[in-house]
Amino acid sequence: MPMCDFCLKHGAGGKWYLNAKHYSNKIVEKYNLRDFLLEQYKNFEQISIRKQMGFNAVGLGYKLRIPVIGRIIKNNAEKLLHSKKAPSNPFKAGGHIGQVVPLEDGIAILENCATEPIIEKNCMCRYMTRGIKESCCINFGVMSEIIDKLPRFIPDKDKFHLTRKEAVQRFTQHNRKGYIGTIWFGPYPYINNLCSCESPECAGIRPRVDFNILSIYKAEYVAQISEEKCIACGECVEQCPFGAIKIDKENRTVKINLLDCYGCGVCRHACPNDAIYLTPRDLIPEVAGKY
């Protein structure tokens, strides 16, 4: 199966994460991903401190503020994350690009694309930054087999082997709680992670939000508000994880900054009047093609 079968497409070109080929066991066998992923996740906590192209994540904020060095780090990081080379080194985050997905697309992935077995493991970003073990990252295919061998990823109490229906229920619960749905190559061209992320501790979202490193794409959509339904209660302002929604209390109006909106759709769950809806990004000239 040639690599060109796995082009990363957006908008009118198609949603790459709804291409069932990305989830195929054929990819696992072709690139020997069982051994690759087992080695990677056995040493998961070391990835951030290992040098990638001469740099590591220690003191990253300071390094990125240095004009020349900052540009070099940003370019190298994006080159690594967007790599379409065959996976070879489990200690490099190569080919690990993701995209924000709303509830509906997450459900479509679980119902139509994800390869069984399906599990839900502890979020390692949350554990490494806050010491909290919360099972909210859904894995499928060979990744599920790998996690079975790594006890620290396995929830202490929750059932973690899931049916498709149970996986949809879990993802829906997390999304309604305000967690951001994200889908990831890991590594390209294989998809095995559907996460429910919190900002700012998510190691995939934070580089983009904090440093403008293209570590994740915005969703295929943006949120919009029905002025007829909106009562300017401000609940969506509190729910938005990206600060894209503002309220003018004096004029009792709510506005969404489309350039700041990631299209995750979690603001909809907070609205008591169903005044927020998602529109395909490419239908709005202001943000068309801007992922």
C-alpha positions as CSV (number, residue, x, y, z in Angstrom):
1,M,0.0,0.0,0.0
2,P,1.9,3.1,-1.2
3,M,2.2,6.1,1.2
4,C,0.4,8.3,-1.3
5,D,-2.8,6.4,-0.4
6,F,-2.7,8.3,2.9
7,C,-2.7,11.9,1.8
8,L,-3.7,14.4,4.6
9,K,-6.8,16.2,3.2
10,H,-9.1,18.8,4.6
11,G,-12.3,20.5,3.6
12,A,-13.6,19.7,0.1
13,G,-10.7,17.3,-0.3
14,G,-12.1,15.0,2.4
15,K,-11.5,14.4,6.1
16,W,-8.3,12.4,6.4
17,Y,-9.4,10.9,9.7
18,L,-12.5,9.3,8.1
19,N,-10.3,7.3,5.7
20,A,-10.6,3.7,7.0
21,K,-7.2,2.9,5.4
22,H,-5.5,4.8,8.2
23,Y,-6.8,2.3,10.8
24,S,-5.9,-0.8,8.9
25,N,-4.0,-3.7,10.4
26,K,-2.1,-3.9,7.1
27,I,-0.2,-0.7,8.1
28,V,0.7,-2.4,11.5
29,E,2.2,-5.4,9.7
30,K,3.9,-3.3,7.0
31,Y,5.8,-1.1,9.4
32,N,6.1,-3.6,12.3
33,L,4.2,-1.1,14.6
34,R,3.7,-3.6,17.4
35,D,7.3,-3.5,18.3
36,F,7.6,0.2,17.5
37,L,4.7,1.3,19.7
38,L,5.6,-1.0,22.5
39,E,9.1,0.5,22.6
40,Q,7.8,4.0,22.4
41,Y,5.2,3.7,25.2
42,K,7.5,1.7,27.5
43,N,9.6,4.9,27.5
44,F,6.8,7.4,27.0
45,E,7.8,9.7,29.8
46,Q,11.3,10.2,28.3
47,I,10.2,11.5,24.9
48,S,10.0,15.1,26.1
49,I,13.5,15.2,27.5
50,R,15.2,13.3,24.6
51,K,16.8,15.6,22.0
52,Q,15.0,15.8,18.7
53,M,17.1,17.4,15.9
54,G,19.5,18.8,18.6
55,F,16.8,20.2,21.0
56,N,14.4,18.9,23.7
57,A,11.4,20.3,25.5
58,V,13.3,21.4,28.6
59,G,13.1,25.2,28.8
60,L,11.2,25.3,25.5
61,G,9.4,28.6,26.2
62,Y,12.7,30.4,26.7
63,K,14.4,28.9,23.7
64,L,11.5,29.8,21.4
65,R,11.8,33.5,22.4
66,I,15.3,33.7,21.1
67,P,14.8,35.0,17.5
68,V,17.0,32.7,15.4
69,I,17.0,29.7,17.7
70,G,13.2,30.0,18.1
71,R,12.6,29.9,14.4
72,I,14.9,26.9,14.0
73,I,13.1,24.9,16.8
74,K,9.7,25.8,15.4
75,N,10.6,24.7,11.8
76,N,12.3,21.5,13.0
77,A,9.4,20.6,15.3
78,E,6.8,21.0,12.5
79,K,9.0,19.1,10.1
80,L,9.2,16.2,12.5
81,L,5.5,16.2,13.5
82,H,4.4,16.4,9.8
83,S,6.8,13.8,8.5
84,K,5.4,11.3,6.1
85,K,8.5,9.1,6.2
86,A,8.1,5.5,7.2
87,P,8.3,5.2,11.0
88,S,11.7,4.1,12.1
89,N,12.7,5.6,15.5
90,P,10.3,5.1,18.4
91,F,12.1,7.8,20.4
92,K,11.1,10.5,18.0
93,A,7.7,12.0,17.7
94,G,7.8,11.8,13.9
95,G,4.6,11.7,11.9
96,H,2.5,12.6,15.0
97,I,0.1,15.3,13.8
98,G,-3.5,15.5,14.9
99,Q,-6.7,17.5,14.4
100,V,-9.5,18.7,16.6
101,V,-12.7,16.9,16.0
102,P,-16.2,17.7,17.2
103,L,-18.5,15.1,18.9
104,E,-20.2,14.0,15.6
105,D,-16.9,13.2,13.9
106,G,-15.5,11.4,16.9
107,I,-18.6,9.2,16.9
108,A,-18.2,8.6,13.2
109,I,-14.6,7.5,13.8
110,L,-15.6,5.0,16.5
111,E,-18.6,3.6,14.6
112,N,-17.1,3.3,11.2
113,C,-13.3,3.5,11.2
114,A,-11.7,2.4,14.5
115,T,-10.3,-1.2,14.5
116,E,-11.1,-3.4,17.4
117,P,-10.1,-4.0,20.1
118,I,-11.0,-0.7,21.6
119,I,-9.8,0.5,25.1
120,E,-9.8,3.7,27.2
121,K,-6.5,4.4,28.9
122,N,-5.2,7.0,31.4
123,C,-4.3,10.4,29.9
124,M,-0.6,10.6,30.2
125,C,-0.5,14.4,29.6
126,R,-2.8,14.9,32.6
127,Y,-0.8,12.5,34.8
128,M,2.6,14.0,34.0
129,T,1.5,17.6,34.5
130,R,-0.9,17.3,37.4
131,G,-0.4,13.8,38.8
132,I,-4.0,12.9,38.0
133,K,-5.0,9.5,36.5
134,E,-8.1,9.9,34.4
135,S,-9.1,7.5,31.8
136,C,-10.3,9.5,28.8
137,C,-8.0,8.6,25.9
138,I,-9.6,6.0,23.6
139,N,-7.2,3.7,21.7
140,F,-7.9,1.1,19.1
141,G,-6.2,-1.6,17.0
142,V,-2.7,-2.6,17.9
143,M,-2.4,0.3,20.4
144,S,-5.0,-1.5,22.6
145,E,-2.8,-4.6,22.6
146,I,0.2,-2.5,23.6
147,I,-1.5,-0.8,26.5
148,D,-2.5,-4.2,27.9
149,K,1.2,-4.8,28.6
150,L,1.8,-1.5,30.3
151,P,0.0,-1.3,33.7
152,R,0.6,2.3,34.4
153,F,-1.7,3.3,31.5
154,I,-4.5,1.1,32.7
155,P,-7.3,2.7,34.8
156,D,-7.5,1.4,38.4
157,K,-11.3,1.1,38.6
158,D,-12.9,1.8,35.3
159,K,-13.6,-0.9,32.7
160,F,-11.1,-0.2,30.0
161,H,-12.0,-2.7,27.3
162,L,-14.9,-1.2,25.5
163,T,-17.5,-2.1,22.9
164,R,-18.1,0.4,20.1
165,K,-21.3,1.5,21.8
166,E,-19.5,2.0,25.1
167,A,-16.7,3.9,23.4
168,V,-19.2,6.3,21.9
169,Q,-20.8,6.8,25.3
170,R,-17.5,7.5,27.0
171,F,-16.4,10.0,24.3
172,T,-19.8,11.7,24.4
173,Q,-19.5,12.1,28.2
174,H,-16.1,13.6,28.0
175,N,-17.1,16.0,25.2
176,R,-20.1,17.2,27.1
177,K,-17.8,17.8,30.1
178,G,-15.9,20.3,28.0
179,Y,-13.0,18.1,26.9
180,I,-11.6,18.7,23.4
181,G,-11.9,15.8,21.0
182,T,-8.7,15.2,19.1
183,I,-7.6,12.5,16.6
184,W,-3.9,11.6,16.0
185,F,-1.5,9.9,13.7
186,G,0.8,7.9,15.8
187,P,3.0,7.4,13.8
188,Y,1.9,8.4,10.2
189,P,0.1,6.8,8.4
190,Y,-1.5,4.9,11.3
191,I,-4.3,6.3,13.5
192,N,-4.8,4.8,16.9
193,N,-5.7,7.6,19.3
194,L,-9.0,9.5,19.8
195,C,-8.3,11.7,22.9
196,S,-10.4,13.9,25.1
197,C,-8.0,16.7,25.9
198,E,-7.9,19.5,28.4
199,S,-6.0,22.7,27.9
200,P,-3.4,23.7,28.9
201,E,-1.8,20.4,29.9
202,C,-2.3,18.6,26.5
203,A,1.1,18.1,25.0
204,G,-0.4,18.1,21.6
205,I,-2.4,21.3,21.8
206,R,-0.2,23.4,24.0
207,P,2.7,23.9,21.5
208,R,0.2,25.5,19.1
209,V,-1.7,27.6,21.6
210,D,1.4,28.8,23.5
211,F,4.1,28.9,20.8
212,N,2.2,28.8,17.4
213,I,3.9,25.5,16.5
214,L,1.6,23.7,14.1
215,S,1.3,20.6,16.3
216,I,-2.4,20.1,15.7
217,Y,-4.9,21.3,13.1
218,K,-8.0,23.2,13.9
219,A,-11.3,21.3,13.2
220,E,-13.0,21.2,9.9
221,Y,-15.6,23.5,11.4
222,V,-16.0,26.8,13.3
223,A,-18.7,27.7,15.8
224,Q,-21.4,30.3,15.0
225,I,-24.2,31.8,17.1
226,S,-27.8,32.2,16.2
227,E,-28.7,35.7,17.3
228,E,-32.3,34.9,17.4
229,K,-31.8,32.1,20.0
230,C,-28.9,33.6,22.0
231,I,-29.8,35.2,25.4
232,A,-26.3,36.3,26.2
233,C,-26.0,34.3,29.3
234,G,-22.3,33.9,28.9
235,E,-22.2,30.1,29.7
236,C,-20.4,29.4,26.4
237,V,-17.7,32.0,27.3
238,E,-16.8,29.9,30.3
239,Q,-16.9,26.6,28.4
240,C,-14.7,27.7,25.4
241,P,-11.1,26.3,26.0
242,F,-9.5,28.7,23.5
243,G,-10.9,32.0,24.6
244,A,-12.6,32.5,21.3
245,I,-16.0,33.7,22.7
246,K,-16.6,37.1,24.2
247,I,-19.7,38.7,25.7
248,D,-20.7,42.3,25.6
249,K,-22.8,42.6,28.8
250,E,-23.8,46.2,28.1
251,N,-25.3,45.3,24.7
252,R,-26.1,41.8,25.6
253,T,-24.4,40.2,22.6
254,V,-22.0,37.3,22.3
255,K,-19.4,37.1,19.5
256,I,-17.1,34.3,18.3
257,N,-13.7,35.2,17.0
258,L,-13.6,32.8,14.1
259,L,-9.8,33.1,13.8
260,D,-9.4,31.9,17.4
261,C,-12.1,29.2,17.2
262,Y,-10.8,25.7,16.9
263,G,-14.2,24.2,16.0
264,C,-14.2,21.7,18.9
265,G,-17.9,22.4,19.5
266,V,-17.8,21.9,23.3
267,C,-19.3,25.4,23.7
268,R,-22.6,24.0,22.4
269,H,-23.0,21.8,25.5
270,A,-23.1,24.8,27.7
271,C,-25.7,26.8,25.8
272,P,-29.2,26.5,27.4
273,N,-30.9,27.7,24.2
274,D,-29.1,25.6,21.5
275,A,-27.9,28.9,20.0
276,I,-24.5,27.6,18.9
277,Y,-23.9,25.5,15.8
278,L,-21.0,24.3,13.7
279,T,-20.4,25.4,10.1
280,P,-17.8,23.8,7.8
281,R,-14.7,26.0,7.9
282,D,-14.3,26.1,4.1
283,L,-17.7,27.8,3.7
284,I,-16.6,30.9,5.5
285,P,-14.2,33.1,3.5
286,E,-12.6,34.5,6.7
287,V,-11.2,31.1,7.8
288,A,-11.5,29.0,4.6
289,G,-8.3,26.8,4.4
290,K,-7.0,28.1,7.7
291,Y,-6.4,25.0,9.7
